[in-house]
Amino acid sequence: MKIKLLFLFLIFSFSTFAQNSSPSKLTVVSSYNQYLASVKTNPNNELIEIKKAIPNIKLDIRYATKNNFMKQVMYKQARAFARKPVVESLKKIQRELNKKGYGIKIFDGYRPYDITVEFYKKASDKNFVANPAKGSKHNRGCAVDLTLINLKTGKELAMATPYDSFSAAAAANYEPVSAEVKKNRDLLISTMKKYELNVLDNEWWHYDFSGWQQYDLMDIPFEKL
Protein backbone atom coordinates (compact mmCIF):
# COMPACT_ATOMS: atom_id res chain seq x y z
CA MET A 1 0.00 0.00 0.00
CA LYS A 2 2.80 2.39 0.91
CA ILE A 3 4.59 1.62 -2.37
CA LYS A 4 1.39 2.26 -4.32
CA LEU A 5 0.83 5.59 -2.55
CA LEU A 6 4.43 6.59 -3.21
CA PHE A 7 4.05 5.69 -6.88
CA LEU A 8 0.89 7.79 -7.18
CA PHE A 9 2.59 10.70 -5.40
CA LEU A 10 5.53 10.59 -7.82
CA ILE A 11 3.18 10.58 -10.85
CA PHE A 12 1.26 13.56 -9.43
CA SER A 13 4.48 15.45 -8.65
CA PHE A 14 5.87 14.87 -12.14
CA SER A 15 2.62 15.96 -13.75
CA THR A 16 2.52 19.15 -11.67
CA PHE A 17 6.16 19.92 -12.51
CA ALA A 18 5.55 19.40 -16.23
CA GLN A 19 2.58 21.75 -16.19
CA ASN A 20 4.43 24.45 -14.26
CA SER A 21 7.58 24.20 -16.36
CA SER A 22 5.89 24.21 -19.77
CA PRO A 23 6.38 27.50 -21.66
CA SER A 24 3.46 29.88 -21.61
CA LYS A 25 1.87 30.80 -24.91
CA LEU A 26 3.72 33.62 -26.61
CA THR A 27 1.76 36.84 -27.13
CA VAL A 28 2.50 38.49 -30.47
CA VAL A 29 0.63 41.61 -31.61
CA SER A 30 -0.31 41.15 -35.27
CA SER A 31 -3.38 43.40 -35.36
CA TYR A 32 -2.68 46.95 -36.53
CA ASN A 33 -5.70 48.23 -34.62
CA GLN A 34 -4.43 46.56 -31.47
CA TYR A 35 -1.08 48.27 -32.01
CA LEU A 36 -2.78 51.67 -32.47
CA ALA A 37 -4.76 51.11 -29.27
CA SER A 38 -1.52 50.39 -27.39
CA VAL A 39 -0.02 53.65 -28.67
CA LYS A 40 -3.09 55.56 -27.51
CA THR A 41 -2.68 54.00 -24.07
CA ASN A 42 1.06 54.63 -23.97
CA PRO A 43 2.74 56.93 -26.56
CA ASN A 44 6.07 55.18 -25.94
CA ASN A 45 4.67 52.15 -27.78
CA GLU A 46 4.80 54.00 -31.10
CA LEU A 47 7.13 52.54 -33.71
CA ILE A 48 8.83 55.58 -35.20
CA GLU A 49 10.62 55.59 -38.54
CA ILE A 50 14.24 56.31 -37.62
CA LYS A 51 15.21 58.15 -40.82
CA LYS A 52 12.28 60.57 -40.48
CA ALA A 53 13.19 61.33 -36.87
CA ILE A 54 16.93 61.64 -37.59
CA PRO A 55 17.28 62.86 -41.20
CA ASN A 56 21.09 62.72 -41.36
CA ILE A 57 21.29 59.10 -40.20
CA LYS A 58 22.39 56.58 -42.84
CA LEU A 59 20.52 53.40 -43.72
CA ASP A 60 21.81 50.12 -45.15
CA ILE A 61 18.83 47.82 -44.64
CA ARG A 62 20.42 44.52 -45.64
CA TYR A 63 17.27 42.42 -45.28
CA ALA A 64 15.62 44.50 -48.01
CA THR A 65 18.36 43.15 -50.32
CA LYS A 66 19.99 39.78 -50.97
CA ASN A 67 23.16 40.97 -49.23
CA ASN A 68 22.49 39.13 -45.96
CA PHE A 69 23.06 35.71 -44.39
CA MET A 70 19.69 34.49 -45.74
CA LYS A 71 20.78 35.38 -49.32
CA GLN A 72 17.24 36.55 -50.06
CA VAL A 73 15.05 39.64 -49.75
CA MET A 74 13.22 39.49 -46.41
CA TYR A 75 11.74 43.01 -46.21
CA LYS A 76 9.55 44.53 -48.90
CA GLN A 77 10.69 48.01 -47.91
CA ALA A 78 14.13 49.36 -46.93
CA ARG A 79 12.98 51.09 -43.74
CA ALA A 80 13.95 51.04 -40.06
CA PHE A 81 11.68 51.57 -37.05
CA ALA A 82 12.08 51.55 -33.27
CA ARG A 83 9.97 52.42 -30.24
CA LYS A 84 9.79 56.08 -29.32
CA PRO A 85 12.27 55.99 -26.36
CA VAL A 86 14.78 54.05 -28.48
CA VAL A 87 14.64 56.68 -31.22
CA GLU A 88 15.05 59.43 -28.62
CA SER A 89 18.24 57.70 -27.45
CA LEU A 90 19.48 57.38 -31.03
CA LYS A 91 18.94 61.12 -31.54
CA LYS A 92 21.22 61.88 -28.58
CA ILE A 93 23.81 59.36 -29.75
CA GLN A 94 23.85 60.77 -33.27
CA ARG A 95 24.20 64.30 -31.93
CA GLU A 96 27.15 63.33 -29.72
CA LEU A 97 28.91 61.37 -32.46
CA ASN A 98 28.40 64.16 -35.01
CA LYS A 99 30.41 66.51 -32.79
CA LYS A 100 33.32 64.08 -33.13
CA GLY A 101 32.99 63.75 -36.90
CA TYR A 102 31.15 60.43 -36.84
CA GLY A 103 27.64 59.19 -37.41
CA ILE A 104 25.46 56.08 -37.30
CA LYS A 105 24.58 53.69 -40.11
CA ILE A 106 21.54 51.51 -39.38
CA PHE A 107 21.38 47.94 -40.68
CA ASP A 108 18.17 46.90 -38.94
CA GLY A 109 15.65 47.99 -36.32
CA TYR A 110 12.17 46.65 -35.60
CA ARG A 111 11.76 43.22 -37.18
CA PRO A 112 8.35 41.55 -37.64
CA TYR A 113 8.07 38.28 -35.71
CA ASP A 114 7.47 36.16 -38.83
CA ILE A 115 10.91 37.17 -40.12
CA THR A 116 12.51 35.90 -36.91
CA VAL A 117 10.79 32.55 -37.48
CA GLU A 118 12.28 32.38 -40.99
CA PHE A 119 15.74 33.34 -39.72
CA TYR A 120 15.71 30.57 -37.12
CA LYS A 121 14.72 27.95 -39.69
CA LYS A 122 17.60 28.79 -42.01
CA ALA A 123 20.46 30.00 -39.80
CA SER A 124 23.41 27.63 -39.70
CA ASP A 125 24.42 28.89 -36.22
CA LYS A 126 21.42 29.35 -33.91
CA ASN A 127 23.58 31.39 -31.49
CA PHE A 128 23.34 34.33 -33.88
CA VAL A 129 19.55 34.37 -34.30
CA ALA A 130 16.74 34.69 -31.78
CA ASN A 131 14.66 31.64 -30.85
CA PRO A 132 11.03 32.25 -31.91
CA ALA A 133 9.93 30.48 -28.73
CA LYS A 134 10.98 33.62 -26.86
CA GLY A 135 10.99 36.18 -29.64
CA SER A 136 13.58 38.84 -30.33
CA LYS A 137 14.27 42.29 -28.92
CA HIS A 138 14.02 43.33 -32.57
CA ASN A 139 10.42 42.04 -32.57
CA ARG A 140 9.71 44.39 -29.68
CA GLY A 141 11.11 47.41 -31.53
CA CYS A 142 13.81 47.61 -28.86
CA ALA A 143 16.94 46.52 -30.73
CA VAL A 144 19.03 48.13 -33.44
CA ASP A 145 21.87 46.81 -35.58
CA LEU A 146 24.31 49.54 -36.57
CA THR A 147 27.86 50.74 -37.06
CA LEU A 148 29.88 53.97 -37.16
CA ILE A 149 30.67 56.01 -40.25
CA ASN A 150 32.96 58.92 -41.02
CA LEU A 151 30.70 61.94 -41.59
CA LYS A 152 32.87 63.45 -44.33
CA THR A 153 33.40 60.30 -46.41
CA GLY A 154 30.31 58.32 -45.44
CA LYS A 155 32.52 55.24 -45.11
CA GLU A 156 32.17 52.73 -42.30
CA LEU A 157 34.84 52.75 -39.60
CA ALA A 158 36.94 49.59 -39.30
CA MET A 159 35.44 46.87 -37.09
CA ALA A 160 36.56 43.30 -36.34
CA THR A 161 34.05 41.75 -38.75
CA PRO A 162 31.44 42.80 -41.28
CA TYR A 163 27.80 43.06 -40.16
CA ASP A 164 26.03 39.73 -39.51
CA SER A 165 29.24 37.72 -39.35
CA PHE A 166 28.76 34.33 -37.64
CA SER A 167 32.40 34.21 -36.52
CA ALA A 168 33.91 34.37 -33.03
CA ALA A 169 35.49 37.71 -33.98
CA ALA A 170 32.01 39.27 -33.99
CA ALA A 171 31.97 39.22 -30.17
CA ALA A 172 31.90 42.61 -28.48
CA ASN A 173 35.06 41.87 -26.48
CA TYR A 174 36.91 39.73 -29.04
CA GLU A 175 40.70 39.89 -28.87
CA PRO A 176 43.14 40.35 -30.45
CA VAL A 177 42.06 43.21 -32.71
CA SER A 178 44.00 46.16 -34.10
CA ALA A 179 44.28 49.36 -32.07
CA GLU A 180 42.07 51.10 -34.64
CA VAL A 181 39.32 48.49 -34.44
CA LYS A 182 39.42 48.49 -30.64
CA LYS A 183 39.15 52.29 -30.56
CA ASN A 184 36.18 52.28 -32.96
CA ARG A 185 34.39 49.43 -31.23
CA ASP A 186 34.92 50.90 -27.76
CA LEU A 187 33.64 54.30 -28.93
CA LEU A 188 30.48 52.72 -30.35
CA ILE A 189 29.79 50.51 -27.32
CA SER A 190 30.44 53.23 -24.72
CA THR A 191 28.39 55.89 -26.53
CA MET A 192 25.45 53.54 -27.02
CA LYS A 193 25.56 52.41 -23.38
CA LYS A 194 25.51 56.02 -22.19
CA TYR A 195 22.02 56.28 -23.66
CA GLU A 196 20.62 52.93 -22.46
CA LEU A 197 21.48 50.80 -25.47
CA ASN A 198 23.60 47.81 -24.48
CA VAL A 199 25.70 45.69 -26.80
CA LEU A 200 24.94 41.99 -27.29
CA ASP A 201 27.92 39.91 -26.16
CA ASN A 202 28.39 37.98 -29.41
CA GLU A 203 27.46 40.75 -31.89
CA TRP A 204 29.34 44.08 -31.76
CA TRP A 205 26.67 45.70 -34.00
CA HIS A 206 23.56 44.68 -31.98
CA TYR A 207 22.20 46.92 -29.19
CA ASP A 208 19.24 46.26 -26.89
CA PHE A 209 17.30 49.03 -25.18
CA SER A 210 17.39 48.70 -21.39
CA GLY A 211 13.59 48.86 -21.07
CA TRP A 212 12.76 46.21 -23.69
CA GLN A 213 10.75 44.07 -21.22
CA GLN A 214 7.95 46.67 -21.23
CA TYR A 215 7.11 46.14 -24.90
CA ASP A 216 5.13 43.46 -26.72
CA LEU A 217 6.40 41.27 -29.52
CA MET A 218 5.08 42.58 -32.84
CA ASP A 219 4.31 41.07 -36.22
CA ILE A 220 3.17 44.08 -38.23
CA PRO A 221 4.84 44.60 -41.64
CA PHE A 222 6.57 47.86 -42.53
CA GLU A 223 3.96 48.61 -45.19
CA LYS A 224 1.34 49.21 -42.47
CA LEU A 225 3.47 51.49 -40.32
Secondary structure, DSSP 8 states (H G I E B T S, - for coil): -HHHHHHHHHHHHHHHHHHHHS-----EE--HHHHHHHHHH-GGG-EEEHHHHSTT-EE--GGGSS-STT-S---SS---EEEHHHHHHHHHHHHHHHHTTEEEEEEE----HHHHHHHHHH-S-GGGS--TTT--TGGGT-EEEEEEEETTT--B---SS-TT--SGGGSTT-SS--HHHHHHHHHHHHHHHHTTEEEETTEEEEEEETTGGGS-EE---GGG-
